[in-house]
Amino acid sequence: MFFWIENLAAALGVLSVWLMARQKPIAWPIGFFMVVLYAIVFFEAKLYSETLLQIIYAGLQAYGWWCWLRGAKAQALPVTILAMPCVLRDLAVGALITLALGSFMHLHTDAQMPWLDATLTGLSLVGQYWMAHKRLQCWPLWLVVDVAYVGMFWAAGLVTTTLLYVGFIGLAVYGWRQWSMAMAQNTVLPLPKAAP
């Protein structure tokens, strides 16, 4: 049963990240369905920090969609670069999440790889927050995180998810390039017209 859930979640994940790279707001609701399915998959694999991350992601999907659509009526949120003090602040928050979550998972659960799982969860929350605000730095962060996820998911026996994250590495490079070009051209894609 969980094999088809993992496969469907992976397919939705590819679609969602590809649409993110192309700055399409529909990526967020597709991502919502992906994270709900992955919460089930990760719970079964005893990756509890990842399970918690998917639950948080469900709320962040709605937040990201709102951020991308709240711009001026004619255009969506532009791609920008986050100032270095803010980058360091956000990464420090990610480190605090890692310490708290890793300690809890190590001491109170039977989680697989509690510290690696917690580290990737903390960094992923930072990456998702940056993505919601279209900060260019989200893509290099996703590159690092996705490479580490490939190893963790392989060790956990999640073959389809491992392949998904190999694909995410390529999509992170693609997204970084697309957002860099959009920022260089100072282009913002128009919002889709609302139905009457």
C-alpha positions in Angstrom: 0.0 0.0 0.0 2.7 2.5 1.0 4.6 1.8 -2.2 1.9 3.5 -4.4 1.6 6.3 -1.8 5.4 7.0 -2.1 5.3 6.8 -5.9 2.4 9.3 -6.1 4.0 11.6 -3.6 7.2 11.5 -5.6 5.4 12.3 -8.8 3.6 15.3 -7.2 6.9 16.4 -5.7 8.6 16.6 -9.2 5.7 18.5 -10.6 5.6 20.9 -7.6 9.3 21.7 -7.7 9.3 22.1 -11.5 6.4 24.5 -11.2 8.2 26.4 -8.3 11.2 26.8 -10.6 8.9 28.3 -13.2 7.3 30.6 -10.6 3.9 29.1 -11.1 1.6 29.6 -8.0 -0.2 26.3 -8.6 3.0 24.6 -7.3 1.8 25.3 -3.8 -1.5 23.3 -3.7 0.2 20.4 -5.6 2.9 20.5 -3.0 0.3 20.3 -0.3 -1.0 17.0 -1.5 2.6 15.8 -1.8 3.5 16.6 1.8 0.3 14.9 3.1 1.2 11.7 1.4 4.9 11.9 2.5 3.8 12.4 6.1 2.4 8.8 5.9 5.5 7.4 4.1 7.9 9.0 6.6 6.0 7.9 9.6 6.1 4.3 8.4 9.8 4.6 7.8 10.3 5.9 11.4 11.7 9.2 10.1 9.7 11.2 12.7 11.4 14.6 12.1 10.5 14.2 8.4 6.9 13.3 9.4 6.7 16.5 11.5 8.3 18.5 8.7 5.6 17.3 6.3 2.8 18.4 8.7 4.5 21.8 9.0 5.0 21.9 5.3 1.2 21.5 4.8 0.7 24.9 6.5 3.7 26.4 4.7 2.2 25.4 1.4 -0.8 27.6 2.1 1.5 30.4 3.4 3.7 30.2 0.3 0.7 30.3 -2.0 -0.6 33.4 -0.2 2.8 35.1 -0.4 3.1 34.5 -4.1 -0.4 35.7 -4.8 -0.5 38.8 -2.5 1.7 41.0 -4.7 0.3 43.8 -6.7 -2.7 43.0 -8.8 -0.8 42.9 -12.0 2.2 40.9 -10.8 3.4 38.3 -8.4 6.2 38.5 -5.8 9.6 39.2 -7.4 12.7 37.1 -6.9 15.2 38.9 -4.5 18.4 38.2 -2.6 18.2 38.1 1.2 20.8 40.2 3.0 23.6 38.3 4.7 22.6 39.2 8.3 19.2 37.8 7.5 20.7 34.6 6.0 22.7 34.1 9.1 19.7 34.8 11.4 17.6 32.3 9.5 20.3 29.6 9.5 20.7 30.1 13.2 17.0 29.5 13.7 17.4 26.3 11.6 20.2 25.2 13.9 18.1 25.8 17.0 15.3 23.7 15.5 17.9 21.0 14.7 19.2 21.0 18.3 15.7 20.9 19.9 14.2 18.3 17.5 17.4 16.1 17.3 17.6 16.0 21.1 13.9 15.1 21.5 14.0 12.4 18.7 17.2 10.9 20.0 16.1 10.7 23.6 12.4 10.0 23.3 11.7 8.0 20.1 12.9 5.0 18.1 13.6 7.4 15.1 16.1 6.3 12.5 19.0 8.8 12.1 17.5 11.3 14.6 20.3 13.9 14.2 20.6 13.8 10.5 16.8 13.8 10.1 16.5 16.8 12.5 19.3 18.7 10.7 17.7 18.3 7.3 14.3 19.2 8.8 15.7 22.5 10.3 17.4 23.5 7.1 14.3 22.5 5.0 12.1 24.8 7.1 14.6 27.7 6.3 14.6 26.7 2.6 10.8 26.6 2.5 10.5 30.0 4.2 12.9 31.5 1.7 11.1 29.9 -1.2 7.8 31.4 0.0 9.4 34.8 -0.1 11.2 34.1 -3.5 14.7 34.5 -2.0 17.2 33.3 -4.5 19.3 31.7 -1.7 16.6 28.9 -1.3 18.0 27.1 -4.4 21.6 26.7 -3.2 20.3 25.6 0.2 18.0 23.1 -1.5 21.0 21.7 -3.4 22.9 21.0 -0.2 19.9 19.6 1.6 18.8 17.4 -1.4 22.3 15.8 -1.6 22.1 14.9 2.1 18.6 13.6 1.7 19.7 11.3 -1.1 22.0 9.5 1.4 19.5 9.5 4.2 16.6 8.1 2.2 18.8 5.5 0.6 19.9 4.3 4.1 16.3 4.3 5.1 15.4 2.0 2.2 13.1 4.6 0.5 14.3 3.9 -3.1 11.6 5.9 -4.9 12.2 8.9 -2.6 15.9 8.6 -3.1 15.4 8.8 -6.8 13.0 11.8 -6.3 15.7 13.7 -4.4 18.3 12.9 -7.1 15.8 14.6 -9.4 15.4 17.4 -6.9 19.1 18.1 -7.2 18.7 18.7 -10.9 15.5 20.8 -10.3 17.3 22.9 -7.8 20.0 23.8 -10.3 17.2 24.5 -12.9 15.3 26.6 -10.3 18.4 28.6 -9.4 19.1 29.3 -13.0 15.5 30.3 -13.8 15.2 32.6 -10.7 18.6 34.1 -11.4 17.6 35.0 -14.9 14.2 36.4 -13.7 16.0 38.5 -11.2 18.6 39.7 -13.6 15.9 40.7 -16.1 13.8 42.1 -13.2 10.9 40.1 -14.6 7.9 39.0 -12.7 5.4 36.6 -14.2 1.8 38.0 -14.3 -0.7 36.4 -12.0 -3.3 34.1 -13.5 -6.6 35.9 -14.0 -9.2 35.0 -11.4 -12.4 33.4 -12.6 -15.4 35.7 -12.7 
